Amino acid sequence: MNQFDLPLKLTTVTGLDLSLRLLTEEDLAAVMELEKSAHSHPWRLSSFEDCLKGRQRCWLAEAKEKLVGYVVVTHAGGDAELLNIAVSPKFQRKGIGSVLLQHAINCVVGHADMLFLEVRVSNKKAIELYSKEGFFELGHRKGYYPTLNGHEDALLMASQL
């Protein structure tokens, strides 16, 4: 366990008080509910269960003891990857995504030189957030994400740590 595995209190730029803590098995149902509300093609439960086994870390953001977001990150071999990030649709544009992204970055600094991520090319809000936080475009992954009508390209982005 390291310092970033401990619960943390933070405040967003909009003044929303957040508690950040690691995912537990008891959180899985609430996380899946948020995942389904935030993503058109949500992760499977097994992907979040992997976070409990230590392959990757999932931090939850809570406001007044209500789950409002989470971030999943992993690192190995000098690189890190942001695997998933979501904010409840009711709480978007309040600075929660920024707090979660900064926390993920802080957790992998010292373990990795670069933090990579993929984002749907149509997800302009996320691309704006990542760019604001210092991520830059590396390329595209053709047909990476499923859609209702086929597939959508992913924008590959990275941040130098």
Solvent accessible surface area in square Angstrom, and as a share of the most:
residue,aa,sasa,rsa
1,M,185,0.83
2,N,69,0.35
3,Q,126,0.56
4,F,49,0.21
5,D,8,0.04
6,L,94,0.47
7,P,104,0.65
8,L,67,0.33
9,K,161,0.68
10,L,63,0.31
11,T,79,0.46
12,T,6,0.03
13,V,144,0.83
14,T,84,0.49
15,G,51,0.49
16,L,39,0.19
17,D,99,0.51
18,L,3,0.01
19,S,29,0.19
20,L,1,0.00
21,R,63,0.23
22,L,39,0.20
23,L,14,0.07
24,T,55,0.32
25,E,120,0.54
26,E,150,0.67
27,D,18,0.09
28,L,18,0.09
29,A,82,0.63
30,A,49,0.38
31,V,0,0.00
32,M,25,0.11
33,E,129,0.58
34,L,11,0.06
35,E,1,0.00
36,K,126,0.53
37,S,65,0.42
38,A,32,0.25
39,H,61,0.27
40,S,87,0.56
41,H,64,0.29
42,P,54,0.34
43,W,64,0.23
44,R,181,0.66
45,L,78,0.39
46,S,59,0.38
47,S,30,0.19
48,F,0,0.00
49,E,60,0.27
50,D,35,0.18
51,C,9,0.05
52,L,68,0.34
53,K,136,0.58
54,G,47,0.45
55,R,153,0.56
56,Q,26,0.11
57,R,86,0.32
58,C,2,0.01
59,W,6,0.02
60,L,2,0.01
61,A,0,0.00
62,E,28,0.12
63,A,6,0.05
64,K,195,0.83
65,E,167,0.75
66,K,109,0.46
67,L,26,0.13
68,V,0,0.00
69,G,0,0.00
70,Y,0,0.00
71,V,0,0.00
72,V,0,0.00
73,V,3,0.02
74,T,35,0.20
75,H,81,0.36
76,A,80,0.62
77,G,88,0.84
78,G,30,0.29
79,D,67,0.35
80,A,3,0.02
81,E,55,0.25
82,L,9,0.04
83,L,57,0.28
84,N,11,0.06
85,I,27,0.14
86,A,6,0.04
87,V,17,0.10
88,S,14,0.09
89,P,67,0.42
90,K,165,0.70
91,F,40,0.17
92,Q,60,0.27
93,R,160,0.58
94,K,75,0.32
95,G,17,0.16
96,I,1,0.01
97,G,12,0.12
98,S,20,0.13
99,V,21,0.12
100,L,0,0.00
101,L,0,0.00
102,Q,71,0.32
103,H,6,0.03
104,A,0,0.00
105,I,21,0.11
106,N,69,0.35
107,C,9,0.05
108,V,1,0.00
109,V,81,0.47
110,G,77,0.74
111,H,92,0.41
112,A,9,0.07
113,D,92,0.48
114,M,35,0.15
115,L,0,0.00
116,F,54,0.22
117,L,1,0.01
118,E,33,0.15
119,V,8,0.05
120,R,44,0.16
121,V,45,0.26
122,S,72,0.46
123,N,60,0.31
124,K,140,0.59
125,K,99,0.42
126,A,17,0.13
127,I,32,0.16
128,E,101,0.45
129,L,34,0.17
130,Y,9,0.03
131,S,58,0.38
132,K,143,0.61
133,E,38,0.17
134,G,47,0.45
135,F,9,0.04
136,F,90,0.37
137,E,100,0.45
138,L,84,0.42
139,G,24,0.23
140,H,108,0.48
141,R,99,0.36
142,K,176,0.75
143,G,31,0.30
144,Y,103,0.39
145,Y,47,0.18
146,P,57,0.36
147,T,44,0.26
148,L,169,0.84
149,N,151,0.78
150,G,33,0.32
151,H,127,0.57
152,E,28,0.12
153,D,34,0.18
154,A,0,0.00
155,L,11,0.06
156,L,29,0.14
157,M,4,0.02
158,A,0,0.00
159,S,9,0.06
160,Q,123,0.55
161,L,58,0.29
